[in-house]
């Protein structure tokens, strides 16, 4: 047996795959986090200008990181507990929980965040508008939104667990055991598939969609480019530095610009020059 095969657990001993077994398992989880960050970086790169500033982007992503850490802990706990009383391994149960969380989570959180946004607007809770952190961005709105998002994400996980996972536990156990059967003799390879390959693909979908849900809507970003703040200037904190630098800071903005949702930086500057 080659050293590479042994490194992946291809030793023929049939050891069961575990999610918290040692340094290799922890390294796999670090790689999972790195893959999630890379997805969000690529998504920001693909955003239609004006992009979120790095500060706003970091605040949005930190909310996801906080909620994801909570859900990751729950998935690990459920994977260990279900594997102790079932046929499938911890890794198989982790991936099963993860897949269900992504599918149900996107649906549930989309509906919940839509209702949340309506309530915020109806009662004028400006500080709780998702993706808005003030000018300049402040920690207080970010902290409040992070706590609420973590609560909503954890609530979604509980709903999914009690409505889907627990009632279908025995059926899911058989499905998970069947799907992992080709890799039962290679526990580390199974760990990589269950906690890197599978979650990386699912994470890319989940983070991409959820980031679009919790970020400030693009239409609002365009409106804010023409908004006049309390200090009489444009809300520069919403713009990427490369985009905000093309607008002359300090020039007034016409009130008529407030109603335009797709005005460009160059148009703002031209409109400002017409005002005496």
matplotlib code that plots the C-alpha trace (Angstrom):
import matplotlib.pyplot as plt

x = [0.0, 1.5, 2.1, -0.5, -3.1, -2.3, -2.6, -6.1, -6.9, -6.8, -5.5, -8.3, -9.0, -12.5, -12.1, -15.3, -15.0, -15.2, -15.5, -13.5, -10.8, -7.6, -5.4, -6.4, -10.1, -9.5, -7.4, -10.3, -12.6, -10.2, -10.2, -14.0, -13.9, -11.3, -13.4, -16.4, -14.4, -13.1, -16.7, -17.7, -14.7, -15.5, -19.1, -18.0, -15.8, -18.8, -21.1, -22.4, -20.8, -21.0, -19.8, -20.0, -17.0, -14.7, -15.9, -19.6, -18.6, -16.7, -19.6, -22.0, -19.7, -19.0, -22.8, -22.7, -19.6, -21.2, -24.4, -22.5, -20.3, -23.4, -24.9, -21.6, -21.5, -25.1, -24.2, -21.2, -23.3, -26.1, -23.6, -21.9, -25.2, -26.9, -23.9, -23.8, -27.3, -27.3, -25.6, -24.1, -20.8, -20.4, -19.1, -22.1, -24.5, -22.7, -23.0, -26.6, -27.4, -25.5, -27.4, -30.7, -29.7, -28.7, -31.9, -34.3, -32.3, -32.4, -36.1, -36.9, -34.5, -35.6, -39.2, -38.2, -35.9, -38.6, -41.0, -38.2, -37.5, -41.2, -41.4, -38.3, -39.7, -43.1, -41.9, -39.0, -36.3, -33.5, -30.7, -32.0, -32.1, -30.1, -26.8, -27.1, -24.6, -24.8, -22.5, -19.7, -20.4, -20.9, -20.5, -23.9, -26.1, -23.7, -23.9, -27.6, -28.1, -25.5, -27.3, -30.7, -29.2, -27.6, -30.9, -32.9, -30.3, -30.3, -34.1, -34.1, -31.8, -34.2, -37.2, -35.3, -34.2, -37.7, -39.6, -37.4, -34.3, -35.8, -39.0, -37.0, -34.1, -34.2, -34.7, -31.9, -29.6, -30.1, -29.6, -26.4, -25.1, -25.8, -24.0, -20.9, -20.5, -17.9, -15.7, -16.1, -12.6, -11.1, -12.2, -10.0, -11.0, -14.6, -13.9, -12.5, -15.6, -18.1, -16.5, -14.7, -16.0, -19.7, -19.9, -17.7, -20.2, -23.2, -21.5, -20.9, -24.6, -25.7, -23.3, -23.9, -27.7, -27.7, -25.2, -27.7, -30.4, -28.7, -26.7, -28.1, -30.2, -28.4, -31.2, -30.7, -27.0, -27.7, -30.2, -27.7, -25.1, -27.5, -28.6, -27.5, -26.4, -26.6, -23.2, -24.3, -22.2, -22.7, -22.7, -19.2, -19.0, -21.3, -18.9, -15.8, -12.8, -12.0, -15.5, -15.9, -12.6, -14.1, -16.6, -15.5, -16.0, -17.5, -19.6, -23.3, -25.8, -29.1, -32.2, -33.6, -30.9, -32.4, -35.1, -32.8, -31.7, -29.2, -27.2, -23.5, -20.7, -19.9, -23.6, -23.5, -20.4, -21.9, -25.2, -23.3, -21.4, -24.6, -25.6, -24.4]
y = [0.0, 3.4, 6.2, 8.4, 5.7, 5.3, 9.1, 8.9, 6.0, 3.4, 0.7, -1.8, -1.9, -0.4, 2.3, 4.3, 7.9, 10.5, 14.3, 15.1, 12.4, 14.5, 17.0, 15.8, 16.3, 19.8, 20.7, 19.6, 21.9, 24.8, 24.1, 24.2, 27.7, 28.9, 27.6, 29.5, 32.8, 32.2, 31.9, 35.2, 37.0, 35.8, 36.8, 40.3, 40.5, 39.5, 42.2, 44.8, 48.2, 50.0, 47.1, 47.1, 48.6, 46.2, 47.3, 46.6, 43.4, 42.2, 43.0, 41.1, 38.1, 38.1, 37.7, 34.6, 33.3, 33.7, 31.9, 29.2, 28.5, 27.8, 25.6, 23.8, 23.0, 21.6, 19.5, 18.1, 17.3, 15.7, 13.7, 12.2, 11.5, 9.9, 7.8, 6.4, 4.9, 4.2, 2.4, 5.4, 7.0, 10.5, 11.8, 10.4, 11.9, 15.3, 15.5, 14.4, 17.1, 19.6, 18.9, 19.1, 22.3, 23.9, 22.9, 23.7, 26.6, 28.6, 28.2, 28.9, 31.8, 33.4, 33.6, 34.6, 37.4, 38.7, 39.0, 40.4, 43.1, 44.0, 44.4, 46.5, 48.9, 49.0, 50.0, 52.2, 50.1, 51.7, 50.1, 46.6, 47.0, 44.1, 45.2, 48.8, 49.9, 53.7, 56.4, 55.7, 52.0, 51.4, 48.4, 48.8, 48.0, 45.2, 43.6, 43.8, 42.4, 39.6, 38.5, 38.5, 36.6, 34.1, 33.6, 33.2, 30.7, 28.7, 28.7, 27.5, 24.6, 23.6, 23.7, 21.6, 19.1, 18.6, 18.8, 16.8, 15.1, 13.5, 12.2, 10.7, 9.6, 5.9, 6.4, 9.0, 6.6, 3.9, 6.3, 7.8, 4.3, 3.2, 6.2, 5.9, 2.1, 2.4, 4.4, 2.6, 1.2, 4.6, 6.8, 9.8, 9.8, 9.7, 12.6, 14.7, 13.9, 14.5, 17.6, 19.2, 18.2, 17.9, 20.9, 23.0, 22.6, 23.1, 26.0, 27.8, 27.7, 28.4, 31.3, 32.9, 32.9, 33.8, 36.7, 38.1, 37.8, 39.6, 42.2, 45.6, 45.4, 46.6, 49.0, 50.6, 51.0, 52.9, 55.1, 55.9, 57.1, 60.0, 60.4, 63.5, 62.6, 64.7, 66.3, 67.2, 64.5, 61.2, 58.0, 57.0, 54.0, 52.0, 52.2, 50.3, 52.7, 52.3, 53.4, 56.2, 57.8, 58.8, 61.0, 64.5, 64.5, 67.7, 68.6, 68.9, 66.5, 67.6, 66.6, 65.2, 62.6, 60.9, 59.2, 57.7, 54.1, 53.6, 56.8, 56.5, 58.2, 60.4, 61.5, 62.6, 64.7, 66.4, 67.0, 68.5, 70.9, 72.4, 73.5, 76.9]
z = [0.0, -1.0, 1.4, -0.4, 0.1, 3.8, 4.2, 2.9, 5.2, 2.4, 4.7, 4.3, 8.0, 7.6, 10.3, 10.5, 9.3, 12.1, 12.0, 15.2, 15.2, 15.1, 13.3, 9.8, 10.6, 11.9, 8.9, 6.6, 8.5, 8.1, 4.3, 4.4, 5.8, 3.3, 0.4, 1.8, 2.0, -1.6, -2.8, -1.2, -2.6, -6.1, -5.6, -4.7, -7.7, -9.9, -8.4, -10.8, -9.9, -7.6, -5.5, -1.7, 0.0, 1.7, 5.1, 4.2, 2.5, 5.6, 7.8, 5.6, 5.5, 9.2, 9.8, 7.6, 9.3, 12.8, 11.7, 9.8, 12.8, 14.9, 12.2, 11.7, 15.4, 15.2, 12.2, 14.0, 17.1, 15.1, 13.0, 16.1, 17.9, 14.9, 14.0, 17.5, 17.1, 13.4, 10.6, 8.8, 10.0, 11.4, 8.0, 6.1, 8.6, 8.5, 4.8, 5.0, 7.6, 5.5, 2.3, 4.1, 5.8, 2.5, 0.7, 3.5, 4.7, 1.5, 1.3, 4.9, 5.3, 2.0, 3.3, 6.8, 5.6, 3.3, 6.3, 8.4, 5.8, 5.7, 9.5, 9.5, 6.9, 8.4, 11.9, 10.7, 12.4, 10.4, 12.4, 11.6, 7.8, 6.6, 5.0, 6.2, 8.9, 8.8, 7.5, 8.2, 9.0, 12.7, 14.9, 16.6, 13.6, 12.5, 16.0, 16.2, 12.7, 13.4, 16.6, 14.8, 11.8, 14.0, 15.8, 12.6, 11.1, 14.4, 14.3, 10.8, 11.8, 14.6, 12.3, 9.8, 12.5, 14.0, 10.7, 8.4, 10.0, 13.1, 11.5, 8.7, 10.8, 10.0, 6.3, 6.1, 8.0, 5.4, 2.5, 4.1, 4.8, 1.2, -0.3, 1.8, 1.3, -1.6, 0.8, 4.1, 3.9, 3.2, 6.1, 5.4, 1.7, 2.9, 5.3, 2.4, 0.3, 3.1, 4.5, 1.6, -1.8, -1.0, 1.4, -0.9, -3.8, -1.5, 0.3, -2.9, -3.7, -0.1, 0.5, -2.9, -2.4, 1.3, 0.7, -1.8, 0.8, 3.6, 1.6, 0.8, -2.3, -5.4, -6.3, -2.9, -3.5, -6.6, -4.8, -2.1, -4.6, -5.2, -1.6, 0.3, 3.8, 6.9, 6.1, 2.5, 0.7, -1.0, 1.1, 0.1, 2.5, 0.2, -2.7, -3.6, -3.3, -7.0, -7.9, -5.4, -6.3, -9.7, -8.0, -6.8, -3.0, -1.7, -4.8, -4.1, -5.6, -7.1, -5.2, -8.5, -8.4, -5.4, -7.4, -10.0, -9.2, -11.9, -12.0, -12.7, -10.9, -13.9, -14.1, -10.5, -11.0, -14.1, -12.2, -9.3, -11.5, -12.8, -9.3, -8.2]

ax = plt.figure().add_subplot(projection="3d")
ax.plot(x, y, z, "-o")
ax.set_aspect("equal")
plt.show()
